[in-house]
Amino acid sequence: MRALLNREFRKEVNDMTAQDTLAKKEQADVVRRQEQTEYYQPAVDIRETPEDVILQFDMPGVQKNNVDLTVDKGVLTVTGKADEEESGTAVYRETRVGDYRRQFNLTDDVDPNAISAEMDAGVLTVKIHKPEKAKPKKIQITGGK
């Protein structure tokens, strides 16, 4: 009988330890989630011309001084922040307030110095100039009739 009670006691202790470990893991996950910034992905339209690739990001409410555009290790990163208007209380909102972020992998031959950007009326336009070897080239056909 004593062996059965000891076994049941050990089982209860093991169950409590497992539950405590799970609770601590869940608490750590919650803390980690709270520390991470939530980003919205702005809608983007991508067009191509013979000279450029053009990305247009829809970022309503984001001011030019709240936008960062970086290239690091072949990744183009656009971040921005739309601040909530200070006058009045929003009753209904379809536009997003908060942090925006979007990333694109660039090919190795893109020169970061050949990228330009402008912001107008909540639309960020990024032009990536194509390298010479990426541009289409017409080949002259010779010989025969």
C-alpha positions in Angstrom: 0.0 0.0 0.0 2.8 2.4 0.9 4.5 1.7 -2.5 1.2 2.7 -4.3 0.9 5.9 -2.2 4.5 6.8 -3.0 4.0 6.1 -6.7 0.8 8.3 -6.7 2.6 11.0 -4.7 5.5 11.0 -7.2 3.1 11.1 -10.1 1.3 14.2 -8.6 4.7 15.9 -8.0 5.8 15.2 -11.6 2.5 16.5 -12.9 2.7 19.7 -10.9 6.3 20.2 -12.0 5.3 19.7 -15.7 2.4 22.2 -15.2 4.7 24.7 -13.6 7.3 24.3 -16.4 4.5 24.8 -19.0 3.2 27.9 -17.1 6.6 29.5 -17.0 7.1 28.8 -20.7 3.8 30.4 -21.5 4.6 33.4 -19.4 8.0 33.8 -21.2 6.2 33.5 -24.6 3.8 36.3 -23.5 6.7 38.5 -22.4 8.5 37.9 -25.6 5.4 38.8 -27.7 4.9 42.0 -25.7 8.6 43.0 -26.3 8.2 42.5 -30.1 6.9 45.3 -32.2 3.8 44.4 -34.3 4.3 45.6 -37.9 1.7 46.1 -40.6 2.7 45.3 -44.1 1.9 48.2 -46.4 0.2 47.3 -49.7 2.6 47.6 -52.6 2.3 47.9 -56.4 5.3 46.9 -58.4 5.8 48.1 -62.0 8.6 47.6 -64.4 9.9 49.9 -67.1 12.9 49.2 -69.4 15.0 51.4 -67.0 13.6 50.8 -63.5 11.6 48.7 -61.2 9.1 50.9 -59.3 7.6 50.0 -56.0 4.7 52.1 -54.7 3.8 51.6 -51.0 0.4 52.7 -49.7 1.2 54.2 -46.3 -1.6 56.6 -45.3 -0.9 58.8 -42.3 2.8 58.2 -42.5 4.9 61.4 -42.7 8.1 61.5 -44.8 10.2 62.0 -41.6 8.7 58.8 -40.1 9.9 56.6 -43.0 13.2 54.8 -43.3 14.4 53.0 -46.4 17.5 50.9 -46.0 19.5 48.3 -48.0 21.5 45.8 -46.0 22.9 42.5 -47.2 20.8 42.6 -50.3 17.5 43.3 -48.5 15.5 46.4 -49.1 13.6 47.3 -46.0 10.9 50.0 -45.7 9.7 51.0 -42.2 7.4 53.7 -41.2 5.2 54.9 -38.4 1.7 56.3 -38.6 1.0 58.4 -35.5 -2.6 58.7 -34.2 -4.1 62.1 -34.7 -4.1 64.0 -31.4 -7.3 65.9 -32.0 -10.5 64.0 -31.2 -11.1 60.4 -30.6 -11.4 57.9 -33.4 -14.9 56.5 -33.6 -14.3 54.3 -36.7 -11.0 53.6 -38.4 -10.1 51.8 -41.6 -6.5 53.1 -41.9 -3.8 51.6 -39.7 -2.0 53.4 -37.0 1.3 52.1 -35.8 4.5 50.6 -37.3 4.8 49.6 -41.0 7.4 47.3 -42.4 8.1 45.5 -45.7 11.2 43.8 -47.0 12.3 42.7 -50.5 15.3 40.6 -51.5 17.4 42.4 -54.2 19.5 40.7 -56.8 23.3 40.9 -56.2 23.8 43.2 -59.2 21.6 46.0 -57.8 23.6 49.1 -56.8 22.1 50.6 -53.6 23.3 54.0 -54.8 20.9 53.5 -57.8 17.8 53.5 -55.6 15.8 56.7 -55.1 12.6 57.4 -53.2 9.9 60.1 -52.8 6.9 60.4 -50.6 3.7 62.1 -51.7 0.2 62.1 -50.2 0.8 58.8 -48.2 2.4 57.0 -51.1 6.1 56.1 -51.0 7.5 55.5 -54.5 10.8 53.7 -54.7 12.7 53.5 -58.0 15.4 50.8 -58.4 17.4 51.5 -61.4 18.2 48.3 -63.4 21.8 47.5 -63.9 23.0 47.6 -67.5 23.2 43.8 -67.8 19.5 43.4 -66.6 18.1 45.7 -69.3 16.7 44.1 -72.4 19.0 44.4 -75.4 17.9 44.0 -79.0 20.3 41.7 -81.0 21.0 42.6 -84.6 20.5 39.6 -86.9 22.9 39.4 -89.9 23.4 37.3 -92.9 21.1 35.6 -95.4 18.2 37.1 -97.1 
